[in-house]
């Protein structure tokens, strides 16, 4: 996934839809009830770590402190994290 502010906005909207159990904005029938009332529907706690990160859960400053990253990679990760935080 590209670590851009627009991607962060998209991920934030997807995360909100997932948490509420409703279809995301780009899905046919968005805004409907979706799986909101389903018993046993997916939760954040059901996800593996890679899936959590892909959905914008648990993105922290520590992701910017990985050894071997270039300054550009650190800047991209920081901008992505900050854009996600703005959406919260």
N, C-alpha and C positions, 0 to 999 in steps of 0.2 A: 504494500500500500504506500503510495506517495505521502511523505510527511509534509503536507502543505496545509496552510490555514483553511482552504476550502475543503480538503479531505477531513480535517478535524471537525469542521461544521457538519459535514455529512455523517461522520462517525457519531458525533454527539446526538444528532437527530435519531440515528438508528438505535443508539443506546437507550434513549428515552422511550422510543417505541417498544423496544424489547422489554424494558422494565414495566411498562404499562400493559403489555400483552396485546397491543394494537398493531395493525400493519403499518410499516414505515411509509413515509410520504410518497416514495416512488413505486409503491406496490398497488396494483389494481384493488380498489375497494378500501383504500386508506381512509382513516378516520372512523372506520366502523368499529364494532365491538371486538373483532378478531378473536384472540384466544384469552382475552381478559378474564373470563370466568371459568376457563378450563381447569379441572383438577389435575395437578401434576405437571402443569406447563413449565417450560424451562425457566430456570433462575440463574443468576450470576454464579451462585455456588455450584452449579452443575457443570460449569465450564472448566476446561483445562487452562493453564496459565497463558498459553499462546492465544487462545480464543478470547480470553479476558482482555489481553492487550489489544488485540485486533478490534475489539468493541469499545476500546477507550477506558476500560476499567483498570485502575492501578497503574496508570502512567504517572511516573514520579520523576523527580530530579535525578534519582539514581540511574535512570535510563540514559541520562546525559553524561554519566561518569564512568562509562564502560571503557576499559583500557583499549587503546589502539584506534579509537575514533578520531577522524580528522576534525579540525575546527569547524568545517562546513557541516559535517554530520552532527556534531554537538549542537550547532546553531539550528539545524533543521529539527532535531528532536526537541529542543527548547521551544521553538516556535509552535510546534505541534502541541506540546503539553500546554503551553499558555493559551492557545486557541481553544483547546478542550476545556480548560478552566473557565474561560470567558463564557462558554456555552452553559456551564453548570448553574 
